[in-house]
Amino acid sequence: MAKKIEKQVRTNDILLGFLERPALKWLAKHMPAWVNPDILTITGLVGTAITVLGYALVGEGEVRNNNFLWLASLGFVINWFGDSLDGTLARYRHIERPRFGYFIDHSVDAITSSAIFLALGLSGMVPFGMGAMAAIGYLLAMINVYLNTYVTGVFEMTSMKLGPTEIRVIAILANALVFFFGNPEFSLPIVGTVNTFTVILGVIIAILYIYFIYKTIADGRRLALLDGKRLERRLEREAKKEAKSQMKGKKG
């Protein structure tokens, strides 16, 4: 028998949430009837493919004035449209499929984030290893969210104000900066010579890894405290039950 899916509490306190939430509600309300969440999920994957193609083609030439940067940015917009709207549309039309939706949505997120960060390495704007580190960092942050959802029933998109939407916006702005100004190199202590995009990605990587370590420690301590209190209450109940049992034995 399939395990019953309990209703999750969703929180999404991202930096751009005050703009994104009304936009998604408006789009869901005005979507044509033939557009369904599955189509939007596929649309998000198409956007991912466009971004990966754009970055791969950027790597074939000079990055400054490279029009394929705009192709990569267009892919981010299409990916946001499909990935962010599919769940909103399902909830708006009351056609949610909790098991299927949760599984597919986050499986696609893992594919998308890995592909895009690795594609950055193909673009030549950052070392491929940096792209791989970013992919790992993002997957670690996602794992933390999913583990918390399982143990608490609260689906918290992020607690650091920085979610997939903000990362897309940062990438689009970085693409525009590189298009107009190139990807100049400069020297940093210890690190050595790096370019601008590598620094931007390095900051994102640091945030992702620090976030994962902090959340793992903080949430672990909080859960240990909760489980400790439950254990104490259970032991107290068992002790009282044992005491009553002994009293009955003496009276008998």
FIGUZA-569382 format. One line per 2 residues: number of its first residue (from 1); their letters; for each residue y, x, z of N, C-alpha, C. Coordinates in Angstrom, 3 decimals, decimal comma. Each point is the difference from the previous one (the first is absolute). Layout:
<recs>
NUM) A) Y X Z Y X Z Y X Z ~ ...
</recs>
This chain:
<recs>
1) MA) -1,196 0,844 0,000 1,196 -0,844 0,000 1,247 0,880 0,000 ~ 0,972 -0,340 -0,839 1,222 0,803 -0,094 0,812 -0,119 1,279
3) KK) 0,590 1,082 0,379 0,825 0,011 1,193 1,263 -0,806 -0,228 ~ 0,368 -0,802 0,976 1,201 -0,818 -0,100 1,235 0,885 -0,006
5) IE) 0,914 -0,284 -0,919 1,250 0,758 -0,084 1,057 -0,670 0,856 ~ 0,456 0,690 1,016 1,050 -0,554 0,839 1,344 0,154 -0,699
7) KQ) 0,880 -0,951 0,281 1,322 0,028 -0,604 0,759 1,224 0,490 ~ 0,547 0,759 -0,936 0,734 1,201 0,355 1,478 -0,313 0,184
9) VR) 0,622 0,712 0,915 1,447 -0,055 0,155 0,594 1,105 -0,849 ~ 0,863 -0,357 -0,935 0,584 0,970 -0,922 1,400 0,384 0,453
11) TN) 0,262 1,310 0,067 1,350 0,491 0,268 0,368 1,008 -1,088 ~ 1,228 -0,085 -0,468 0,428 0,888 -1,086 1,461 0,362 0,203
13) DI) 0,260 0,806 1,012 1,365 0,346 0,372 0,453 1,262 -0,735 ~ 0,021 -0,082 -1,341 0,397 1,155 -0,786 1,511 0,032 -0,185
15) LL) 0,497 1,135 -0,406 1,445 0,198 -0,119 0,631 -0,965 -0,994 ~ -0,675 -0,240 -1,130 0,539 -0,873 -1,050 -0,546 -1,422 0,084
17) GF) -0,608 -0,332 1,133 -0,597 -1,322 0,146 0,993 -1,133 -0,147 ~ 1,242 0,210 0,459 1,003 -1,058 -0,077 0,349 -0,349 -1,442
19) LE) -0,271 0,914 -0,929 0,200 -0,277 -1,420 -1,306 -0,435 -0,674 ~ -1,096 0,635 0,384 -1,271 -0,259 -0,667 -0,552 -1,377 0,316
21) RP) 0,036 -0,411 1,260 -0,614 -1,276 0,369 0,625 -1,186 -0,732 ~ 1,347 -0,143 -0,017 0,583 -1,121 -0,756 -0,311 0,085 -1,494
23) AL) -0,016 1,217 -0,551 -0,288 0,165 -1,430 -1,412 -0,454 -0,329 ~ -0,970 0,382 0,850 -1,385 -0,393 -0,244 -0,182 -1,513 0,149
25) KW) 0,667 -0,601 0,979 -0,087 -1,453 0,156 0,565 -0,720 -1,220 ~ 1,119 0,515 -0,520 0,620 -0,608 -1,180 -0,920 0,144 -1,209
27) LA) -0,569 1,174 -0,185 -0,899 0,228 -1,130 -1,243 -0,880 0,099 ~ -0,571 -0,114 1,211 -1,183 -0,840 0,176 0,313 -1,454 -0,336
29) KH) 1,166 -0,455 0,402 0,402 -1,387 -0,252 0,181 -0,278 -1,480 ~ 0,429 1,000 -0,763 0,313 -0,198 -1,424 -1,065 0,559 -0,942
31) MP) -1,141 0,434 0,532 -1,067 0,493 -0,868 -0,601 -1,150 -0,805 ~ -0,243 0,201 -1,293 -0,678 -1,028 -0,808 -1,374 -0,315 0,579
33) AW) -0,469 -1,202 -0,227 -1,264 -0,447 0,585 -1,179 0,856 -0,451 ~ 0,081 0,561 -1,219 -1,133 0,766 -0,520 -0,118 1,387 0,626
35) VN) 1,052 0,435 0,670 -0,039 1,304 0,672 -0,661 -0,180 1,365 ~ -1,079 0,723 0,241 -0,688 -0,090 1,283 -0,047 1,384 0,659
37) PD) -0,426 0,068 1,263 -0,014 1,290 0,700 -0,841 1,070 -0,696 ~ -1,114 -0,395 -0,633 -0,841 0,984 -0,680 0,746 0,659 -1,159
39) IL) 0,761 -0,807 -0,747 0,797 0,542 -1,105 1,030 0,990 0,528 ~ 0,602 -0,341 1,127 1,010 0,891 0,584 -0,624 1,302 0,493
41) TI) -1,208 -0,081 0,574 -0,686 1,224 0,435 -0,268 0,918 -1,187 ~ -0,455 -0,601 -1,107 -0,237 0,780 -1,224 1,313 0,577 -0,526
43) TG) 1,080 -0,788 0,095 1,319 0,480 -0,426 0,412 1,233 0,801 ~ -0,277 -0,027 1,312 0,310 1,162 0,834 -0,767 1,232 -0,437
45) LV) -1,265 -0,175 -0,375 -0,803 1,125 -0,483 0,524 0,519 -1,333 ~ 0,460 -0,910 -0,849 0,605 0,427 -1,274 1,236 0,850 0,277
47) GT) 0,798 -0,419 0,994 1,170 0,787 0,375 -0,384 1,386 0,471 ~ -1,081 0,082 0,773 -0,496 1,304 0,451 -0,367 0,873 -1,191
49) AI) -0,720 -0,580 -0,974 -0,414 0,754 -1,188 1,213 0,505 -0,779 ~ 1,041 -0,824 -0,066 1,222 0,401 -0,715 0,674 1,167 0,709
51) TV) 0,062 -0,061 1,331 0,603 1,096 0,768 -0,789 1,293 -0,184 ~ -1,321 -0,099 0,089 -0,845 1,191 -0,177 0,194 0,586 -1,390
53) LG) 0,031 -0,860 -1,023 0,215 0,468 -1,374 1,366 0,660 -0,137 ~ 1,021 -0,636 0,596 1,348 0,557 -0,078 0,085 1,387 0,603
55) YA) -0,552 0,174 1,186 0,039 1,309 0,653 -0,829 1,034 -0,764 ~ -1,136 -0,417 -0,531 -0,833 0,929 -0,767 0,750 0,495 -1,237
57) LV) 0,741 -0,907 -0,652 0,760 0,377 -1,193 1,218 0,846 0,351 ~ 0,564 -0,224 1,192 1,108 0,846 0,466 -0,450 1,448 0,060
59) GE) -1,242 0,206 0,394 -0,525 1,354 0,136 -0,147 0,740 -1,307 ~ 0,191 -0,687 -1,123 -0,132 0,638 -1,316 1,293 0,636 -0,477
61) GE) 1,094 -0,161 0,747 1,273 0,570 -0,457 0,938 0,277 1,161 ~ 1,264 0,243 -0,324 1,009 0,230 1,034 0,260 -1,297 0,757
63) VR) 0,226 0,117 1,305 0,171 -1,212 0,792 1,397 -0,601 -0,164 ~ 1,016 0,847 -0,183 1,350 -0,534 -0,147 0,132 -0,726 -1,332
65) NN) 0,640 -1,191 0,039 0,187 -0,847 -1,184 -1,336 -0,423 -0,614 ~ -1,035 -0,013 0,821 -1,318 -0,413 -0,474 -0,122 -1,511 0,163
67) NF) -0,042 -0,719 -1,123 -0,013 -1,465 0,036 -1,270 -0,579 0,603 ~ -1,051 0,807 0,096 -1,228 -0,506 0,603 0,168 -0,223 1,508
69) LW) 1,047 0,578 0,589 0,313 -0,294 1,395 0,350 -1,479 0,170 ~ 0,704 -0,570 -0,988 0,326 -1,429 0,050 -1,258 -0,841 -0,164
71) LA) -0,955 0,487 -0,784 -1,268 -0,713 -0,150 -0,732 -0,043 1,346 ~ -0,001 1,140 0,692 -0,632 0,044 1,323 0,697 -0,961 0,962
73) SL) 1,331 -0,047 -0,048 0,758 -0,898 0,873 -0,272 -1,465 -0,348 ~ -0,115 -0,310 -1,292 -0,343 -1,358 -0,413 -1,356 -0,401 0,579
75) GF) -0,934 0,929 0,007 -1,309 -0,265 0,584 0,099 -0,347 1,475 ~ 0,891 0,683 0,729 0,188 -0,310 1,414 0,500 -1,431 0,189
77) VI) 0,930 -0,418 -0,859 0,547 -1,360 0,097 -1,089 -1,038 -0,281 ~ -0,785 0,223 -1,057 -1,078 -0,928 -0,344 -1,044 -0,028 1,108
79) NW) -0,304 1,169 0,555 -0,967 0,070 1,093 0,494 -0,774 1,218 ~ 1,294 0,153 0,329 0,569 -0,753 1,124 -0,115 -1,498 -0,251
81) FG) 0,331 -0,426 -1,208 -0,029 -1,418 -0,335 -1,395 -0,582 0,220 ~ -1,019 0,655 -0,552 -1,353 -0,521 0,118 -0,589 0,160 1,389
83) DS) 0,168 1,194 0,579 -0,627 0,312 1,282 0,631 -0,770 1,148 ~ 1,304 -0,183 -0,021 0,688 -0,665 1,109 -0,045 -1,523 -0,116
85) LD) -0,125 -0,503 -1,224 0,102 -1,445 -0,202 -1,341 -0,720 0,056 ~ -1,113 0,717 -0,221 -1,281 -0,717 -0,071 -0,324 -0,732 1,294
87) GT) 0,138 0,684 1,136 -0,272 -0,639 1,279 1,015 -1,078 0,344 ~ 1,275 0,259 -0,319 1,050 -0,984 0,265 -0,260 -1,286 -0,774
89) LA) -0,402 0,143 -1,259 -0,286 -1,184 -0,826 -1,193 -0,779 0,553 ~ -1,042 0,729 0,435 -1,181 -0,665 0,557 0,376 -0,805 1,243
91) RY) 0,825 0,583 0,873 0,407 -0,719 1,206 0,930 -1,161 -0,336 ~ 0,879 0,177 -0,981 0,932 -1,064 -0,375 -0,741 -1,209 -0,551
93) RH) -1,051 0,241 -0,787 -0,776 -1,096 -0,598 -1,178 -0,439 0,869 ~ -0,157 0,645 1,162 -1,097 -0,321 0,919 -1,363 0,147 -0,674
95) IE) -0,160 1,095 -0,713 -1,280 0,274 -0,671 -0,539 1,358 0,464 ~ 0,254 0,324 1,263 -0,446 1,290 0,530 -1,527 0,093 0,000
97) RP) -0,471 1,203 -0,250 -1,424 0,337 0,146 -0,048 1,209 0,927 ~ -0,077 -0,235 1,323 0,197 1,079 0,983 -0,886 1,219 -0,215
99) RF) -1,313 -0,216 -0,185 -0,907 1,143 -0,149 0,251 0,723 -1,317 ~ -0,048 -0,754 -1,079 0,171 0,591 -1,326 1,390 0,626 -0,146
101) GY) 1,018 -0,740 0,423 1,370 0,485 -0,141 0,247 1,280 0,770 ~ -0,454 0,032 1,256 0,202 1,197 0,828 -0,728 1,197 -0,596
103) FI) -1,248 -0,227 -0,422 -0,812 1,096 -0,536 0,576 0,542 -1,302 ~ 0,286 -0,890 -0,941 0,482 0,437 -1,312 1,399 0,596 0,087
105) DH) 0,877 -0,654 0,756 1,389 0,458 0,078 0,084 1,428 0,512 ~ -0,743 0,302 1,051 0,110 1,325 0,592 -0,845 1,035 -0,736
107) SV) -1,040 -0,446 -0,678 -0,734 0,922 -0,875 0,900 0,440 -1,154 ~ 0,731 -0,950 -0,565 0,927 0,310 -1,087 1,123 0,900 0,499
109) DA) 0,487 -0,257 1,224 1,044 0,854 0,575 -0,465 1,450 0,102 ~ -1,261 0,193 0,399 -0,536 1,358 0,125 -0,061 0,685 -1,358
111) IT) -0,451 -0,745 -1,015 -0,066 0,546 -1,362 1,393 0,353 -0,500 ~ 0,938 -0,922 0,215 1,371 0,181 -0,488 0,671 1,210 0,631
113) SS) -0,039 0,073 1,336 0,687 1,099 0,685 -0,601 1,344 -0,380 ~ -1,320 0,077 -0,069 -0,650 1,265 -0,364 0,377 0,414 -1,417
115) AI) -0,073 -0,962 -0,925 0,279 0,309 -1,409 1,439 0,462 -0,201 ~ 0,948 -0,676 0,643 1,411 0,326 -0,209 0,351 1,365 0,605
117) FL) -0,458 0,257 1,209 0,315 1,294 0,615 -0,653 1,153 -0,761 ~ -1,222 -0,211 -0,467 -0,655 1,048 -0,783 0,694 0,177 -1,345
119) AL) 0,501 -1,103 -0,564 0,716 0,085 -1,277 1,280 0,810 0,136 ~ 0,624 -0,042 1,193 1,179 0,829 0,231 -0,331 1,467 -0,209
121) GL) -1,213 0,382 0,406 -0,427 1,388 -0,203 -0,166 0,326 -1,470 ~ -0,364 -1,015 -0,801 -0,145 0,213 -1,438 1,353 0,102 -0,702
123) SG) 1,038 -0,532 0,648 1,327 -0,016 -0,629 0,630 1,376 -0,054 ~ -0,455 0,910 0,820 0,605 1,327 0,054 1,217 0,066 0,899
125) MV) 0,411 -1,142 0,564 1,171 -0,005 0,872 -0,348 0,488 1,398 ~ -1,265 -0,116 0,378 -0,472 0,507 1,285 -1,352 0,669 -0,230
127) PF) -0,402 0,916 0,856 -1,348 0,574 -0,124 -1,054 -1,097 0,164 ~ -1,100 0,131 -0,713 -1,044 -1,023 0,071 -0,529 -0,144 1,428
129) GM) -0,077 1,111 0,730 -0,459 -0,052 1,382 0,890 -0,863 0,876 ~ 1,313 0,008 -0,267 0,920 -0,845 0,760 -0,286 -1,469 -0,265
131) GA) -0,278 -0,325 -1,274 -0,347 -1,376 -0,337 -1,260 -0,438 0,735 ~ -0,987 0,897 0,072 -1,252 -0,315 0,698 0,253 -0,196 1,500
133) MA) 0,839 0,848 0,593 0,324 -0,145 1,418 0,709 -1,324 0,271 ~ 0,882 -0,401 -0,916 0,699 -1,272 0,157 -0,975 -1,170 -0,086
135) AI) -0,950 0,084 -0,933 -1,010 -1,057 -0,143 -0,816 -0,128 1,275 ~ -0,413 1,138 0,561 -0,787 -0,017 1,241 0,824 -0,588 1,145
137) GY) 1,261 0,423 0,103 0,871 -0,499 1,068 0,195 -1,503 -0,085 ~ 0,186 -0,508 -1,210 0,194 -1,438 -0,174 -1,273 -0,762 0,350
139) LL) -1,155 0,534 -0,404 -1,275 -0,643 0,323 -0,249 -0,006 1,508 ~ 0,385 1,077 0,684 -0,138 0,049 1,457 0,851 -1,083 0,664
141) AM) 1,232 -0,164 -0,490 0,870 -1,037 0,554 -0,601 -1,385 -0,237 ~ -0,580 -0,207 -1,182 -0,639 -1,279 -0,306 -1,197 -0,246 0,917
143) IN) -0,803 1,033 0,234 -1,166 -0,131 0,872 0,437 -0,428 1,399 ~ 1,086 0,582 0,494 0,499 -0,369 1,325 0,369 -1,481 0,049
145) VY) 0,662 -0,483 -1,055 0,381 -1,420 -0,065 -1,238 -0,887 0,016 ~ -1,004 0,344 -0,794 -1,194 -0,829 -0,101 -0,811 0,011 1,295
147) LN) -0,080 1,161 0,664 -0,713 0,068 1,275 0,696 -0,867 1,048 ~ 1,336 0,055 0,021 0,748 -0,826 0,947 -0,176 -1,481 -0,288
149) TY) -0,066 -0,342 -1,291 -0,221 -1,396 -0,368 -1,341 -0,484 0,534 ~ -1,009 0,846 -0,095 -1,344 -0,383 0,446 -0,062 -0,172 1,518
151) VT) 0,597 0,930 0,737 -0,167 -0,021 1,462 1,000 -0,911 0,700 ~ 1,133 -0,323 -0,648 1,025 -0,827 0,652 0,212 -1,344 -0,677
153) GV) -0,406 -0,124 -1,273 0,250 -1,240 -0,732 1,415 -0,089 -0,543 ~ 0,790 1,062 0,156 1,384 0,029 -0,491 0,075 0,941 -1,196
155) FE) 0,392 -0,548 -1,152 0,164 0,827 -1,190 1,450 0,460 -0,058 ~ 0,216 1,232 0,449 1,350 0,574 0,053 0,155 0,951 -1,174
157) MT) 0,783 -0,436 -1,002 0,164 0,803 -1,200 0,446 1,418 0,334 ~ 0,964 0,116 0,884 0,472 1,313 0,445 0,837 -0,188 1,247
159) SM) 0,067 1,031 0,823 0,852 -0,054 1,190 1,072 1,084 -0,068 ~ 0,182 0,577 -1,180 1,001 1,057 -0,126 1,056 -0,338 -1,055
161) KL) 0,079 -1,300 -0,354 1,007 -0,498 -0,943 -0,213 0,479 -1,430 ~ -1,032 0,804 -0,226 -0,226 0,582 -1,325 -1,346 -0,484 -0,518
163) GP) 0,038 -0,892 -0,991 -1,210 -0,548 -0,586 -0,110 0,332 -1,474 ~ -0,954 -0,611 -0,697 -0,184 0,266 -1,433 1,263 -0,260 -0,821
165) TE) 0,754 -1,034 0,360 1,222 -0,316 -0,750 1,014 1,131 0,100 ~ 0,201 0,495 1,212 0,971 1,082 0,184 -0,434 1,272 -0,728
167) IR) -1,304 0,280 0,002 -0,494 1,192 -0,692 0,222 -0,133 -1,503 ~ -0,204 -1,214 -0,543 0,273 -0,225 -1,428 1,478 0,243 -0,311
169) VI) 0,876 -0,506 0,855 1,437 0,170 -0,222 0,376 1,477 0,053 ~ -0,550 0,722 0,978 0,275 1,440 0,097 -0,453 0,708 -1,267
171) AI) -1,198 -0,363 -0,500 -0,524 0,635 -1,215 0,887 -0,291 -1,209 ~ 0,465 -1,241 -0,129 0,860 -0,364 -1,131 1,321 0,760 0,062
173) LA) 0,591 0,078 1,201 1,256 0,744 0,156 -0,206 1,483 -0,298 ~ -1,134 0,546 0,467 -0,297 1,406 -0,265 -0,188 0,237 -1,494
175) NA) -0,662 -0,933 -0,685 -0,161 0,110 -1,454 1,359 0,045 -0,700 ~ 0,908 -0,867 0,454 1,332 -0,048 -0,612 0,758 1,311 0,243
177) LV) -0,091 0,517 1,220 0,675 1,269 0,306 -0,532 1,135 -0,867 ~ -1,325 0,053 -0,152 -0,594 1,057 -0,818 0,393 -0,167 -1,465
179) FF) 0,075 -1,240 -0,475 0,378 -0,240 -1,399 1,402 0,535 -0,275 ~ 0,936 -0,311 0,886 1,399 0,362 -0,247 0,341 1,441 0,407
181) FG) -0,644 0,489 1,053 0,394 1,299 0,539 -1,110 1,046 -0,046 ~ -1,170 -0,382 -0,485 -1,109 0,932 -0,025 -0,667 0,107 1,363
183) NP) -0,823 1,029 0,157 -0,748 0,199 1,242 0,271 1,413 0,506 ~ 1,260 0,255 0,413 0,400 1,373 0,340 -0,813 0,596 1,143
185) EF) -0,198 1,305 -0,083 -0,729 0,716 1,030 0,966 0,694 0,952 ~ -0,424 0,139 1,238 0,775 0,750 0,988 -0,970 0,566 1,025
187) SL) 0,492 0,896 0,810 -0,858 0,714 0,943 0,140 -0,573 1,411 ~ -1,142 -0,158 0,660 -0,020 -0,455 1,389 -0,692 1,052 0,860
189) PI) 0,449 0,161 1,244 -0,663 0,960 0,893 -1,491 -0,323 0,157 ~ -0,807 1,011 0,030 -1,463 -0,099 0,174 -0,667 -0,569 -1,249
191) VG) 0,498 -1,155 -0,482 -0,628 -0,682 -1,142 0,173 0,790 -1,285 ~ 1,211 0,539 -0,206 0,285 0,720 -1,229 0,708 -0,876 -1,021
193) TV) -0,241 0,258 -1,267 0,679 -0,730 -1,079 -0,679 -1,341 -0,248 ~ 0,780 -1,075 0,065 -0,504 -1,352 -0,244 1,015 -0,749 -0,856
195) NT) -0,457 -1,097 -0,627 0,934 -0,815 -0,758 0,346 -1,270 0,776 ~ 0,960 -0,752 -0,498 0,531 -1,156 0,723 -1,062 -1,066 0,233
197) FT) -0,772 -0,320 -1,047 -0,990 -1,060 0,123 -1,080 0,383 1,014 ~ -0,326 1,282 0,053 -0,998 0,458 0,973 0,502 -0,202 1,419
199) VI) 1,293 0,244 0,223 0,585 -0,213 1,329 -0,062 -1,476 0,373 ~ 0,364 -0,874 -0,959 -0,037 -1,445 0,258 -1,417 -0,439 0,356
201) LG) -0,960 0,458 -0,791 -1,385 -0,374 0,261 -0,485 0,618 1,312 ~ 0,444 1,218 0,289 -0,385 0,649 1,248 0,465 -0,782 1,218
203) VI) 1,209 -0,555 -0,072 0,511 -0,822 1,106 -0,875 -1,236 0,172 ~ -0,364 -0,645 -1,114 -0,862 -1,186 0,058 -1,356 0,359 0,601
205) IA) -0,562 1,138 -0,417 -1,296 0,439 0,529 0,093 0,215 1,507 ~ 1,061 0,673 0,449 0,174 0,257 1,435 0,076 -1,305 0,779
207) IL) 0,749 -0,965 -0,529 0,129 -1,301 0,668 -1,361 -0,682 0,105 ~ -0,777 0,024 -1,090 -1,301 -0,669 -0,015 -0,970 0,627 1,009
209) YI) -0,050 1,342 0,037 -0,934 0,661 0,913 0,422 -0,162 1,453 ~ 1,293 0,150 0,266 0,490 -0,176 1,368 -0,224 -1,433 0,458
211) YF) 0,245 -0,945 -0,896 -0,207 -1,421 0,308 -1,451 -0,254 0,375 ~ -0,929 0,549 -0,779 -1,423 -0,215 0,267 -0,405 0,583 1,358
213) IY) 0,438 1,226 0,266 -0,355 0,646 1,268 0,596 -0,766 1,182 ~ 1,280 -0,364 -0,119 0,667 -0,728 1,084 -0,667 -1,348 0,256
215) KT) -0,253 -0,764 -1,080 -0,601 -1,322 0,157 -1,415 0,090 0,553 ~ -0,752 1,007 -0,426 -1,360 0,154 0,500 0,003 0,235 1,504
217) IA) 0,894 0,878 0,466 0,080 0,301 1,437 0,542 -1,204 0,776 ~ 1,112 -0,572 -0,485 0,636 -1,105 0,721 -0,898 -1,232 0,040
219) DG) -0,569 -0,363 -1,136 -0,864 -1,183 -0,039 -1,292 0,232 0,773 ~ -0,532 1,238 -0,074 -1,204 0,313 0,760 0,222 -0,162 1,495
221) RR) 1,136 0,488 0,498 0,316 -0,134 1,427 0,178 -1,468 0,380 ~ 0,684 -0,759 -0,864 0,230 -1,419 0,291 -1,323 -0,775 0,027
223) LA) -0,870 0,272 -0,957 -1,290 -0,690 -0,058 -0,906 0,408 1,150 ~ 0,061 1,277 0,385 -0,792 0,468 1,144 0,423 -0,718 1,280
225) LL) 1,318 -0,199 0,165 0,507 -0,701 1,170 -0,475 -1,454 0,009 ~ 0,076 -0,663 -1,165 -0,443 -1,391 -0,096 -1,495 -0,126 0,289
227) DG) -0,785 0,891 -0,610 -1,444 -0,045 0,231 -0,343 0,346 1,444 ~ 0,774 0,912 0,605 -0,224 0,357 1,402 0,210 -1,194 0,915
229) KR) 1,049 -0,786 -0,267 0,282 -1,184 0,816 -1,094 -1,046 -0,186 ~ -0,467 -0,167 -1,235 -1,091 -0,946 -0,246 -1,267 0,435 0,730
231) LE) -0,266 1,297 -0,023 -1,187 0,522 0,671 0,083 -0,226 1,505 ~ 1,197 0,222 0,576 0,182 -0,230 1,431 -0,257 -1,456 0,361
233) RR) 0,529 -0,915 -0,821 -0,198 -1,428 0,277 -1,476 -0,375 -0,116 ~ -0,684 0,586 -0,980 -1,413 -0,308 -0,173 -0,816 0,517 1,180
235) LE) 0,311 1,228 0,452 -0,719 0,569 1,146 0,264 -0,804 1,268 ~ 1,228 -0,506 0,156 0,322 -0,825 1,155 -0,804 -1,295 -0,021
237) RE) -0,092 -0,625 -1,191 -0,782 -1,235 -0,120 -1,476 0,252 0,308 ~ -0,514 1,116 -0,513 -1,406 0,319 0,239 -0,255 0,291 1,482
239) AK) 0,984 0,669 0,642 -0,146 0,298 1,429 -0,008 -1,279 0,827 ~ 0,889 -0,942 -0,337 0,049 -1,276 0,709 -1,288 -0,790 -0,222
241) KE) -0,495 0,041 -1,231 -1,239 -0,701 -0,319 -1,172 0,588 0,785 ~ -0,030 1,324 0,104 -1,064 0,674 0,733 0,091 -0,322 1,489
243) AK) 1,241 -0,057 0,517 0,190 -0,318 1,420 -0,476 -1,415 0,306 ~ 0,307 -0,952 -0,891 -0,450 -1,377 0,190 -1,513 -0,088 -0,048
245) SQ) -0,584 0,772 -0,921 -1,455 -0,010 -0,135 -0,668 0,526 1,268 ~ 0,585 1,054 0,602 -0,562 0,565 1,227 0,148 -0,978 1,157
247) MK) 1,126 -0,714 0,042 0,233 -0,979 1,070 -1,037 -1,119 -0,085 ~ -0,283 -0,464 -1,206 -0,986 -1,051 -0,174 -1,375 0,479 0,415
249) GK) -0,293 1,300 -0,307 -1,291 0,564 0,376 -0,178 0,046 1,503 ~ 1,066 0,345 0,725 -0,068 0,067 1,463 -0,197 -1,373 0,599
251) KG) 0,694 -1,006 -0,572 -0,130 -1,369 0,526 -1,395 -0,539 -0,268 ~ -0,582 0,411 -1,143 -1,338 -0,469 -0,328 -1,032 0,595 0,938
</recs>
